[in-house]
Amino acid sequence: MGTRIFKIAAAMLLVLTSLFSFSGQSDAANSTFITKGNTTSKVVALTFDDGADGTNINRILNTLSTHNVKATFFLTGSGAEHHPQGIRNIANQGHQLGNHSYNHPDFRTLTAAQMKSQLDRTETIIRNLTGKSTKPIFRAPYGYTNASVLAGVGAAGYGYTIHWNIDTIDWRGDSAATITSKVVNNIVPGSIVLMHTGAGAPGTPTALPNIITQLKAKGYSFVTISQLLKLPSAPPASGTSYTVKAGDTLYGIAQRFNTTVARLAAANNIPNVNFLRIGQVLIIPGTSTTPPPATSTKYTVKAGDTLYAIAQRYNTTVARIAAANNLPNVNLLRIGQVLIIPGTSTTPPPATSVKYTVKAGDTLYGIAVRYNTTVAKIAAANNITNVNFLRIGQVLTIPR
């Protein structure tokens, strides 16, 4: 009888360990979906998606150079194979590089392994051409994302999935005047502007000088995505060490130093990424800077709260909150639970909200602009996994 009880207990422990390990690893790696910078400063990030032909790369680069503007280019592996010198030119002029997949598939239809293959293949091509990494930023082909995509690309080492709040739709062949008007008339602090480098967007090279000139006249300056999000622009030299403290997780340390769990584990010969020892000294690969100050504040969970919504409110990530509070399952919160919010020292805005009923022709971006909020906040408040689909008559909670 005693042996049978022991076997049952051991089996239950194994199941629980597997559940917690799976939950921690899959949730911890989620990429953060970004539509614009969280800032009141007049800064804007110009971004260009590069596909198969790259026809207008050099014209775009010449304009950026003339106006002393740095931008961010999301690159496909197939495009880089087609026009490698254009990609080298982008990197040589100091622009930021991001990953846009190998051949532009809808990532919602891919397995996590297929996503990783697309991203790794492109990263290898870009590194071999330029000596630079596309990490940690990714842009989904067509802008199509959902929870599975964010999990898959995050696990592949891309902590930020970069969307936009101004879509020029230049690929339709619109005129330079139309493209310029879309950008200048919709600009807000922290905007991310989507444009393309290919022959299908002939108006963009002509529009670009006017866009830059008119935005400068409005008081705007131009930043890369890393500058907008205050990320390191490139991995620094290796050699930094870090001493493990109570409550640390390997994922939390990786996020702090802009590296990955896999690289930390490899550099320190860690066989089990779920176990760290307080006082253990880790070598941090690919870094030489000190992590940001570990300021924090506290938040008491209320009815209806989700970890994602709390993370959005405090401009942090689900992974960081989970790591700071040792949460094994990010989907389970307890009303009255007190959370430590890492990397913050200010109180969030009041959690007021209004209701809005979706009408024909509405888009989530249009609703966000109308209520002076963001697509990400509305999506979080309503558990919307695909921001491109709304249902007429759907009642949305609009966080303010």
C-alpha positions as CSV (number, residue, x, y, z in Angstrom):
1,M,0.0,0.0,0.0
2,G,2.8,2.4,1.0
3,T,4.6,1.7,-2.3
4,R,1.5,2.4,-4.3
5,I,0.9,5.8,-2.6
6,F,4.5,6.7,-3.2
7,K,4.2,5.9,-6.9
8,I,1.0,8.0,-7.2
9,A,2.6,10.9,-5.4
10,A,5.7,10.7,-7.6
11,A,3.5,10.6,-10.8
12,M,1.5,13.7,-9.6
13,L,4.7,15.5,-8.9
14,L,6.1,14.7,-12.3
15,V,2.8,16.0,-14.0
16,L,2.9,19.2,-11.9
17,T,6.6,19.8,-12.7
18,S,5.9,19.3,-16.4
19,L,3.0,21.7,-16.4
20,F,4.9,24.5,-14.6
21,S,8.0,24.0,-16.7
22,F,6.0,24.2,-19.9
23,S,4.0,27.2,-18.8
24,G,7.0,29.1,-17.7
25,Q,9.0,28.4,-20.8
26,S,6.2,29.1,-23.3
27,D,4.7,32.2,-21.7
28,A,8.1,33.7,-20.7
29,A,9.3,33.9,-24.3
30,N,6.4,35.9,-25.7
31,S,7.3,38.8,-28.0
32,T,5.8,42.2,-27.1
33,F,3.5,43.7,-29.7
34,I,4.3,47.4,-30.4
35,T,2.2,49.8,-32.4
36,K,3.9,53.1,-31.3
37,G,6.3,54.5,-28.8
38,N,5.0,55.3,-25.3
39,T,6.2,58.9,-25.3
40,T,5.1,62.5,-25.3
41,S,8.3,63.7,-27.1
42,K,8.0,64.6,-30.7
43,V,9.9,61.7,-32.2
44,V,9.0,59.4,-35.1
45,A,10.4,56.1,-36.4
46,L,10.4,55.8,-40.2
47,T,10.4,52.1,-41.1
48,F,10.7,50.4,-44.4
49,D,9.8,46.8,-45.3
50,D,12.1,45.2,-47.9
51,G,10.7,42.4,-50.0
52,A,11.8,40.7,-53.2
53,D,13.1,43.5,-55.4
54,G,14.4,46.4,-53.3
55,T,14.1,48.7,-56.3
56,N,14.1,52.0,-54.4
57,I,16.6,51.2,-51.6
58,N,19.4,53.5,-52.9
59,R,17.0,56.4,-53.6
60,I,15.6,56.1,-50.1
61,L,19.1,55.9,-48.6
62,N,20.2,59.0,-50.5
63,T,17.3,61.0,-49.1
64,L,17.9,59.7,-45.5
65,S,21.6,60.6,-45.8
66,T,20.9,64.1,-47.2
67,H,18.6,64.9,-44.3
68,N,20.7,63.1,-41.7
69,V,17.9,60.7,-40.7
70,K,18.3,57.2,-39.4
71,A,15.5,54.7,-40.1
72,T,14.7,51.0,-39.5
73,F,14.6,48.5,-42.3
74,F,12.8,45.1,-41.9
75,L,14.5,42.7,-44.2
76,T,13.5,39.4,-45.8
77,G,16.1,36.8,-46.4
78,S,14.9,36.2,-50.0
79,G,15.3,39.9,-50.7
80,A,18.8,40.0,-49.2
81,E,19.8,37.1,-51.5
82,H,18.3,39.0,-54.5
83,H,20.0,42.4,-53.8
84,P,22.8,41.9,-51.2
85,Q,24.6,45.1,-52.0
86,G,21.5,47.1,-51.2
87,I,21.3,45.4,-47.8
88,R,25.0,46.2,-47.2
89,N,24.4,49.8,-48.1
90,I,21.5,50.0,-45.5
91,A,23.8,48.6,-42.8
92,N,26.8,50.6,-43.8
93,Q,24.9,53.9,-43.4
94,G,24.0,53.0,-39.8
95,H,20.3,52.2,-40.1
96,Q,18.7,49.6,-37.8
97,L,18.0,46.1,-39.2
98,G,15.0,44.0,-38.3
99,N,13.7,40.6,-39.3
100,H,10.8,40.3,-41.8
101,S,11.0,36.5,-42.4
102,Y,12.6,34.7,-45.2
103,N,9.9,34.7,-47.9
104,H,7.0,36.6,-46.3
105,P,4.5,33.9,-45.3
106,D,1.5,34.4,-43.1
107,F,3.1,33.5,-39.7
108,R,-0.4,32.6,-38.3
109,T,-0.3,29.5,-40.5
110,L,3.2,28.3,-39.3
111,T,4.3,26.1,-36.5
112,A,6.7,27.5,-34.0
113,A,9.5,25.4,-35.6
114,Q,8.6,26.9,-39.0
115,M,8.7,30.4,-37.6
116,K,12.1,29.8,-36.1
117,S,13.4,28.4,-39.4
118,Q,12.2,31.5,-41.3
119,L,13.7,33.9,-38.7
120,D,17.0,32.0,-38.3
121,R,17.5,31.7,-42.0
122,T,17.1,35.4,-42.5
123,E,19.3,36.2,-39.5
124,T,22.1,34.1,-40.9
125,I,21.9,35.7,-44.3
126,I,21.9,39.3,-42.8
127,R,24.7,38.5,-40.4
128,N,26.9,37.1,-43.2
129,L,26.2,40.1,-45.4
130,T,26.5,42.9,-42.8
131,G,28.0,41.5,-39.6
132,K,24.9,42.8,-37.8
133,S,22.0,41.1,-36.1
134,T,18.3,41.7,-36.8
135,K,17.5,40.9,-33.2
136,P,15.5,41.8,-31.1
137,I,12.9,43.3,-33.5
138,F,10.6,41.5,-35.9
139,R,7.8,42.6,-38.2
140,A,5.1,40.1,-39.1
141,P,4.5,39.7,-42.9
142,Y,1.2,41.5,-43.7
143,G,1.2,42.6,-40.1
144,Y,-0.6,39.4,-39.2
145,T,-0.1,38.3,-35.6
146,N,-1.9,36.4,-32.9
147,A,-0.9,34.8,-29.6
148,S,0.8,31.9,-31.3
149,V,2.9,34.1,-33.5
150,L,4.0,36.3,-30.5
151,A,5.0,33.1,-28.6
152,G,6.8,31.6,-31.6
153,V,8.9,34.6,-32.5
154,G,9.6,35.4,-28.9
155,A,10.9,31.9,-28.4
156,A,13.2,32.4,-31.4
157,G,14.8,35.4,-29.8
158,Y,12.7,38.4,-31.0
159,G,11.4,40.2,-28.0
160,Y,9.6,42.9,-29.9
161,T,7.1,42.5,-32.7
162,I,6.9,45.9,-34.4
163,H,3.6,47.0,-36.0
164,W,2.8,50.6,-36.8
165,N,0.2,53.3,-36.2
166,I,0.6,55.0,-39.6
167,D,0.3,52.8,-42.7
168,T,1.1,54.7,-45.9
169,I,-0.3,51.8,-48.0
170,D,2.3,52.9,-50.5
171,W,2.4,49.4,-52.1
172,R,-0.9,50.3,-53.8
173,G,1.0,52.7,-56.0
174,D,-0.4,55.9,-54.4
175,S,1.1,59.2,-55.4
176,A,3.8,61.0,-53.4
177,A,1.3,63.7,-52.4
178,T,-1.2,61.0,-51.0
179,I,1.6,59.2,-49.1
180,T,3.0,62.5,-47.6
181,S,-0.5,63.6,-46.5
182,K,-1.2,60.2,-44.7
183,V,2.0,60.6,-42.7
184,V,2.0,64.4,-41.9
185,N,-1.8,64.5,-41.1
186,N,-1.7,61.5,-38.8
187,I,1.6,62.1,-36.9
188,V,1.6,61.9,-33.1
189,P,4.5,61.6,-30.7
190,G,6.1,58.1,-30.9
191,S,4.6,57.3,-34.3
192,I,5.8,54.3,-36.2
193,V,5.4,54.8,-40.0
194,L,5.2,51.9,-42.4
195,M,6.7,52.2,-45.9
196,H,8.2,49.9,-48.5
197,T,11.4,49.8,-50.6
198,G,10.0,47.9,-53.7
199,A,8.9,48.8,-57.2
200,G,5.3,48.5,-56.1
201,A,5.7,51.7,-54.0
202,P,6.9,54.2,-56.6
203,G,5.6,57.2,-54.7
204,T,7.7,56.6,-51.6
205,P,11.1,57.8,-52.7
206,T,9.5,61.0,-54.0
207,A,7.3,61.5,-50.9
208,L,10.2,60.9,-48.5
209,P,11.9,64.3,-48.7
210,N,8.6,66.1,-48.2
211,I,7.7,63.9,-45.3
212,I,11.0,64.6,-43.5
213,T,10.9,68.3,-44.2
214,Q,7.3,68.8,-43.1
215,L,7.7,66.7,-40.0
216,K,10.9,68.6,-39.0
217,A,8.8,71.8,-39.5
218,K,6.3,70.4,-37.0
219,G,9.2,69.9,-34.5
220,Y,9.7,66.2,-34.9
221,S,13.0,64.4,-34.8
222,F,13.7,60.9,-36.3
223,V,14.7,57.8,-34.3
224,T,15.3,54.1,-34.9
225,I,13.0,51.5,-33.3
226,S,15.7,50.8,-30.7
227,Q,15.9,54.5,-29.8
228,L,12.1,54.8,-29.7
229,L,11.8,51.8,-27.3
230,K,15.1,52.7,-25.5
231,L,16.7,49.3,-26.4
232,P,20.4,48.8,-27.0
233,S,21.0,49.5,-30.7
234,A,23.4,46.6,-31.1
235,P,24.7,43.8,-28.8
236,P,27.8,45.2,-27.0
237,A,31.0,43.2,-26.4
238,S,30.9,40.2,-24.2
239,G,32.3,39.9,-20.7
240,T,29.8,41.2,-18.2
241,S,29.0,39.1,-15.2
242,Y,25.9,39.1,-13.0
243,T,25.3,37.7,-9.5
244,V,22.0,35.9,-9.0
245,K,19.7,37.4,-6.4
246,A,16.6,36.1,-4.6
247,G,13.6,36.0,-7.0
248,D,15.8,36.0,-10.2
249,T,14.9,33.8,-13.1
250,L,17.1,33.2,-16.1
251,Y,14.5,34.7,-18.4
252,G,14.3,37.9,-16.3
253,I,18.1,38.2,-16.4
254,A,18.1,37.6,-20.2
255,Q,15.5,40.3,-20.7
256,R,17.5,42.8,-18.5
257,F,20.7,42.3,-20.6
258,N,18.9,42.0,-24.0
259,T,20.1,38.5,-24.6
260,T,18.4,35.0,-24.6
261,V,17.9,32.2,-22.1
262,A,19.6,29.8,-24.5
263,R,22.7,32.0,-24.8
264,L,23.0,32.4,-21.0
265,A,22.6,28.7,-20.5
266,A,25.2,27.9,-23.1
267,A,27.7,30.5,-21.7
268,N,27.4,29.1,-18.2
269,N,26.9,25.3,-18.9
270,I,23.5,25.4,-17.2
271,P,21.7,22.1,-17.8
272,N,18.3,23.1,-16.3
273,V,17.2,26.7,-17.1
274,N,14.6,26.6,-14.3
275,F,17.2,26.4,-11.5
276,L,19.5,29.1,-10.3
277,R,21.4,29.5,-7.1
278,I,21.4,32.7,-5.1
279,G,25.0,34.1,-5.3
280,Q,25.7,32.2,-8.5
281,V,27.9,34.4,-10.8
282,L,26.7,34.2,-14.4
283,I,28.7,35.3,-17.5
284,I,26.4,37.4,-19.7
285,P,27.3,36.8,-23.4
286,G,27.2,39.7,-25.8
287,T,26.9,42.5,-23.3
288,S,29.1,45.0,-21.5
289,T,26.6,47.4,-20.0
290,T,25.0,47.5,-16.6
291,P,21.3,46.6,-16.5
292,P,18.8,49.3,-15.8
293,P,18.1,50.2,-12.2
294,A,15.7,47.7,-10.6
295,T,13.2,50.3,-9.6
296,S,9.7,49.0,-8.9
297,T,6.2,49.8,-7.7
298,K,3.3,47.6,-6.4
299,Y,-0.1,46.9,-7.8
300,T,-3.1,45.2,-6.3
301,V,-5.0,42.9,-8.7
302,K,-8.6,43.9,-9.2
303,A,-11.6,42.0,-10.8
304,G,-11.2,41.7,-14.5
305,D,-7.4,42.4,-14.5
306,T,-5.1,40.4,-16.8
307,L,-1.3,40.3,-16.6
308,Y,-1.1,41.6,-20.2
309,A,-3.3,44.7,-19.4
310,I,-1.3,45.4,-16.2
311,A,2.0,45.2,-18.2
312,Q,0.6,47.6,-20.9
313,R,-0.5,50.0,-18.2
314,Y,3.0,50.2,-16.7
315,N,4.8,50.0,-20.0
316,T,6.5,46.7,-19.2
317,T,6.1,43.1,-20.3
318,V,4.2,40.1,-19.0
319,A,7.5,38.2,-18.8
320,R,9.1,40.8,-16.5
321,I,6.1,40.9,-14.2
322,A,6.0,37.1,-14.1
323,A,9.7,36.9,-13.3
324,A,9.5,39.5,-10.6
325,N,6.7,37.7,-8.9
326,N,7.6,34.1,-9.5
327,L,4.3,33.5,-11.4
328,P,4.3,30.0,-12.9
329,N,1.1,30.6,-14.9
330,V,0.6,34.1,-16.4
331,N,-3.1,33.3,-17.0
332,L,-3.9,33.0,-13.3
333,L,-4.2,36.0,-11.0
334,R,-5.9,36.3,-7.6
335,I,-8.1,39.4,-6.8
336,G,-6.2,41.2,-4.0
337,Q,-2.9,39.7,-5.0
338,V,-0.1,42.4,-4.7
339,L,2.3,42.4,-7.7
340,I,5.8,43.9,-7.9
341,I,6.0,45.9,-11.1
342,P,9.7,45.9,-12.1
343,G,11.4,48.8,-13.9
344,T,8.7,51.4,-12.9
345,S,8.6,54.1,-10.3
346,T,5.5,56.0,-11.4
347,T,1.8,55.4,-10.8
348,P,-0.2,54.3,-13.9
349,P,-2.9,56.5,-15.4
350,P,-6.4,56.0,-13.9
351,A,-8.1,52.9,-15.2
352,T,-11.2,54.6,-16.5
353,S,-12.9,53.3,-19.6
354,V,-15.9,53.8,-21.9
355,K,-17.9,51.5,-24.2
356,Y,-18.0,51.6,-28.0
357,T,-20.1,49.6,-30.4
358,V,-18.3,48.7,-33.6
359,K,-19.9,50.1,-36.8
360,A,-19.5,49.2,-40.5
361,G,-16.1,50.4,-41.8
362,D,-14.5,50.7,-38.3
363,T,-10.9,49.7,-37.7
364,L,-9.3,49.2,-34.4
365,Y,-6.7,51.9,-35.3
366,G,-9.5,54.4,-36.2
367,I,-11.3,53.7,-32.9
368,A,-8.0,54.1,-31.0
369,V,-7.3,57.5,-32.7
370,R,-10.8,58.7,-31.9
371,Y,-10.4,57.9,-28.2
372,N,-6.8,59.0,-28.0
373,T,-5.6,55.5,-27.0
374,T,-3.6,52.7,-28.7
375,V,-4.6,49.6,-30.6
376,A,-2.6,47.5,-28.1
377,K,-4.5,48.8,-25.1
378,I,-7.9,48.2,-26.8
379,A,-6.8,44.7,-27.8
380,A,-5.6,44.0,-24.3
381,A,-8.8,45.3,-22.7
382,N,-11.0,43.1,-24.9
383,N,-8.8,40.0,-25.3
384,I,-8.5,40.6,-29.1
385,T,-5.9,38.3,-30.6
386,N,-6.2,39.6,-34.2
387,V,-6.3,43.4,-34.4
388,N,-7.3,43.3,-38.1
389,F,-10.7,41.7,-37.4
390,L,-13.8,43.4,-35.8
391,R,-17.4,42.4,-35.8
392,I,-20.2,44.9,-36.5
393,G,-22.1,45.3,-33.3
394,Q,-19.2,44.1,-31.1
395,V,-19.1,46.2,-27.9
396,L,-15.6,47.2,-27.0
397,T,-14.2,48.5,-23.7
398,I,-12.1,51.5,-24.5
399,P,-9.4,52.1,-21.8
400,R,-8.5,55.7,-21.3
